[in-house]
Amino acid sequence: MHRLVFALVLMLSAPAVTAMAARAAERWEILPPTPTPIAADRSGDAAVNGISIHYCVYGKGTPVILLHGGLANSDYWGHQITALAPNHMVIVMDSRGHGRSTRDARGFGYDLMADDVVALMDVLGVRKADIVGWSDGGIIGLDLALRHKDRVGKIFAFAANSLTSGVKDEVEKSPTFAAYLARAGREYQAHSSTPDTYDDFLAQISKMWAEQPNWTDGQLQSIQSPVWIVDGDHDEAIRREHTEYLAATIPHAGLLILPNASHFAFLQDPDMFNRAMLRFLDGK
C-alpha cells in the first residue's frame, strides 16, 4: 500500500462537506453522549491472564476487534458496531480494570493489555483479527502488530502514540477532555465491580501514560501489518507532528486526518469515521 494522505473529498461529496461545515463548525469541541449499549449475539466474562475480561460479540464474518481508549469502556463503540456487524464478527472488550473487567496487582502496561487481547482471542477461538483501536486501544493494536504478528491483520490506529512525548502537555485542561475525564469517573463507578477504587485506578493508568509507550524507530519499522494512522485535526491529546511521524516510520502506513474532529471523532462524526474505517478494512 502506498503512503496516502486522504483529504475529506475522498470520504464525502463536495456538497456534503459544505453542509457539514455550515452545520457544525465547532463539532470538535463537543463530547457527544456515550452510545447506549447494544444487545449482543453473545457476551460473557472470560477468565484470562489472571483477570476477568468482559466481552460482547456481534455479527458474522471476518473478525474485527474494537479496543477502546484509556478510562473508557466498550460501550463507546456503539456506532462502529452497527457499521461493522452486517459483514464482520465484531468483538468488543473492556480492557483490564476498565468497564466491567477486573484487574490484579500488576501495574498497567501495553504489553500486558495486548496479551489480554490474545488470551481472549484464544478463549473465543479466533486465530486472527483486524484491529480498530482508539487512543490506548490504538497503542494496543500497534503492540499486537509488534509482538503478536501472526494474530492480527489490519490495524486502524486512531489517536495513538508510540512515545510519551507524542502527547500534548496539560491535555486535561481542554474542556472537552476534562468533560471526558469526569464522565469516565461516573461510568467507572456504574460498571466496575470495585466502584470505590477509581482514584487508584486513575493513578495507575496515569503512571502508565507517563512511562509508556517508548518504541524505537526500529521497532516501528518492523511492523508488517497493514496500518492506517488516523487522527482528528483538533485532537486535544496527540501532537500532529507525532501522528505524521508514526505514519512516516511504519512501513507503507497510511495517514488520515479527519476534519473538524478531535480525540473523540468516532462519536463526533460516526458516519465520517465509519466510512474511513470500512474503506480501510473492506476497501469500500
Number of C-alpha atoms within 10 A of each C-alpha: 9 8 14 13 16 15 13 16 10 10 18 15 10 12 9 12 15 11 10 15 14 10 10 13 11 11 19 24 21 18 19 16 11 18 13 11 11 14 10 16 12 11 15 13 17 16 15 17 18 12 16 22 26 23 21 18 22 23 19 14 13 14 24 26 24 25 29 25 25 18 23 22 26 24 18 23 23 18 20 20 24 14 17 22 19 13 13 17 19 28 26 24 27 25 29 22 23 27 25 22 23 20 18 12 6 9 11 20 18 20 16 15 21 21 19 22 23 21 18 22 18 13 12 13 9 14 12 19 21 21 28 24 23 28 22 25 27 27 26 31 32 29 24 26 25 20 14 15 16 14 16 24 20 19 27 28 27 30 30 30 27 23 17 16 16 20 20 15 12 9 15 15 11 13 14 19 21 14 14 20 17 10 15 20 17 13 18 23 15 13 14 17 15 16 15 11 12 19 11 10 19 16 11 15 17 15 14 16 18 12 12 19 21 13 14 11 13 10 15 20 15 14 21 18 21 20 25 27 25 27 29 23 19 21 23 25 21 25 21 18 9 18 22 18 17 24 22 17 17 24 19 19 23 23 23 22 23 22 19 20 26 28 26 28 28 23 24 21 20 17 17 18 23 19 16 23 23 15 12 17 20 10 8 9
